[in-house]
Amino acid sequence: MGVFTGEIKINTNGEVDIIDITDDLQKVVKDSKINNGIICVFIPGSTGTITTIEYEPGLQKDFPRALEKIAPKKGYYAHHETWNDDNGHSHVRASLMGPSITLPVCNKKIVHGTWQQIVFVELDTKPRTRNLIVQIVGD
């Protein structure tokens, strides 16, 4: 059983920027010595999330609209009073979605559906540089 740890650095455009990281993750798998196992991708931070989506223009518009209904930007958030900032909704959204995803790796390929891409979603209100931690465990 082996463990490989890598990192992916991405720059975001700010709130609800959806970035397809599927190919970046596949490159990490290729660079590892792991053929079969699992890959876990984690964002250190409380205003970003990793999920899967069909990465196409319609859903890239639908997804932010759905998040706005779940945790509206203009809603009241006590977080704003604590830190005098404007990203309470960002924290709520990220908490609901989670900071990581785990996927199977078979024959040096991440297993996912034909129309399923792995994405990082920036939920903070401003552009950020993010370092995603990628860990692969297997043989």
Secondary structure, DSSP 4 states (H G I P E B T S, - for coil): -EEEEEEEEEE--STTEEEE-HHHHHHHHHHSS-SSEEEEEE--SSSEEEEEE--SHHHHHHHHHHHHHHS-TTS--HHHHHHS-S-HHHHHHHHHH-SEEEEEEETTEE---TT-EEEEEE-SSS--EEEEEEEEEE-
